[in-house]
Amino acid sequence: MSATRLGPRTWSAFVVLGLAGQLAWTVENMYLNVFVFDTITDSPQVIAGLVAASAVVATLTAIVVGAWSDRTGRRRALVAVGYVLWGLTTAAFGLIGPDTVGALVPGWEAVTAAIVGIVLLDCVMSFFGAAANDAGFQAWVTDSTDPTNRGRVDGVLGTLPLLAMLLVFGALDPLTKSGDWGLFFGLVGGATALVGLLALVAVRDRAPAARGTSPLADILYGLRPSTVRAHPRLYRMLLVLALAGTASQVFFPFLIIYIQRSLRIEAYPLVLAVVLVVASVVSILGGRVIDRVGKLRAILPAFGIFAAGLLAMVVVRDLVPVIVAGSVMMSGFLLSFAAIAATIRDLTPADRAGTVQGIRMIASVLVPMVIGPWIGATVISGVGETYVDLGVEKQVPSSAIFVAALVVLALAVPVVAFLLRTVRGAATVVEEREEVL
């Protein structure tokens, strides 16, 4: 198969749009949890509930809006408008707090009002984020690539969440330490909205409109048993994505809190910076290897690296060992998800990129972000580790969250092994037929 040429303009759009989206998701997925922990409540159940509500909204949005983008082929407008609104709602997080929201609903207890307010705003933000990034941008990436270069593209895109974290930690973390949350959210939200305007120039629609069925039929396409039967390998890969994603969400929402509060490492921005740089380099180089050796064949070795890092995180406590263990863990995580994402793109029907992105959201967001954080919260509550902050005892995560993540990750191994056997068996049959002929 001849490769689709990816010129500088296309690569620039991949990186700029992808990075801006990941900046917004980093704030929502990680720093919003810290914001809630520091300013509203230390309850891990509230954090888990916040993550779950966001995941449900994002998934439903991607399913409906993704189907719409397939019918119209208008990814460009969706990305541009969606990013602007996504940025504005991200900036609004800084307006939520017990004092501000409590004053608006005087009949409510201030903390309860703030919890409800932050959950509702997070759901609105997730609606715009999923429409712009998942139903729009990710579907456009699939339109713009082919099986010869998707491992490389997803290897690069896979580094962007870590690069986003690095930028946030390096440039904006001092604002969170000084309590300037309004400015923190405003800067990230403003940057996201600005990139939405740039998308009007950078993005060109590449998929023809796929008309011929009703809007409801398009929305339900990926949920039909007949579709599952027609694309069994795609749905098995989506199961792998769901299990690996759930494993990561067992510890991700609590990772910063664990390093900062449980390990008492004040230089946690340094830890995260080194880990993110190392893992990003490994992922970019690994993307080329994934294309060469085969995306499906690369998944189990990547899982092995991910698992080794999780095991190491259970036992390390000091600065340097945490950096080493975290680098192994995040490198394995990125390689795993690059190989999985590229395989799913290869298995996506050509005229259903937006619709499959909606179904992919069930596997990558809804299931992991509903189940994973609750597993983590249950483990944290069961272990019962605490620390005292200004005379107040607060719960903190324990290293047991990495053990729980490893158990969930192990469930994906038999599914990948089955897919490998199926592919090898099909290849053997083809070779035997060619020999007979």
C-alpha positions, 0 to 999 in steps of 0.5 A: 500500500502506498503511503499517504503523504503527510506534509508540514501543514498536516503535521502542524495541525496534528501537533497544535490541535492535539496539544491544545486539546490535551492541555484542556484534558490535563486540566480537567483530568488531573488538575481539576481533581487537585483543585477540588481536593485543595479548595472543596473536599478531600473525598475520593468518592467526590473525585471519582464521581466527578470523573464518572459524570464527565466520562458519561457526558463525553461518551454520549456526545462523541457517539451523537456528534461523531455520527453527525460529523460522518453524515455531513463530513464537516470536521473543520467547523466542528473542531473550530467552534468546539475548541473555542467553546471548550476553552471558554468553559475551561476558563470558567472553572476558576469561578467555582468555589464554596464562597462563590457558588454558596452565595448564589444558592443561600439555602444550600450548604456551601461545600455541597453547592460547590460540588454540584456546581463543579460537576455541572460545569465539568459536564458542560466542558466535557460536552464541548471537549468531546465534540471538538476533540473526539468527534471532530479532531480524532476522526479527522486524523483517521481521515488524514492517515492510512495503515502505513503511517498510523503507528508513527502518527499515534506515537506522536499524538500519544506523547501530547498528553505528557507534553501537555502535563509537562507544560502545565507543571513547568509553566503553570504549577506555581499558580496552583501552589499560590492559589491563583486558580482563576488565572490558571484555568483562564490561561489554559482555556484562552489558549484552547479557544485561540487554537480553535480559531487557528483550526479554521485555517489549519483543518480541511475536510477530507471525508465525503458526507456519508448520507443514505441512512437516518440520523438515529440509524447512524447514531446506533450503528456502532451499538448494533449486534450486526455491526459487532458481528461484521467487525469482530476484530475491531470490537475485541480491540475496543475491549483491549482499550477499555481494559487498559484504559481502566487500569490507567484510570485506577491511579491517574486521577490520584497520581499527583496527590500520591506523589505530593501528599503520600510520598511527601516529594515536594519536587513532584514537578521535577519528577513529572517533568523527567518522566514525561520527557523520557516517556515522550521520547520513547513513544516517538521512537517507538511509533516507528518500530510499531509500524515496522513490527506490526501494531498488534504484535507490539501490544504485549511487549508494551504491556510488559513495560507498563506492568514492570513500571506499575510493579516498581511504583509499588515499592519506590519511595524516594525521588530518583527511584520514583523518577526511574519507575515512573519513566518505565511505567509511562513509557509502557503506557504510551507505547501500549496506547499508541499501538492500540489506537493505531490498530483501531484506526486500521480496523475502522470502516472508511466511511465511519471514522466519526461513528467509531470515535463515538464507540471508541469513547465508550472503551477509552473514556466511559468504561475506564473513567467510571470504573477505574477511579472507583476502584482506586477510591475503594482501594484508598478508602480500604487502606486508610492512609492519612496525613494532617494538614493544618490540624485536619486529617485527610485521606491520601492514596496508597501504593496499592492503587498500582497493584489494582491497576496491574490486576486490571491490565492483566485481564487484557492479555488473553484478549490480545493473545487471542487476536494474535492467534486469529491473525496468524491462523488467517495468514497460514490459511492464505499461505496454504491456499497460495501454495495449492494454487 
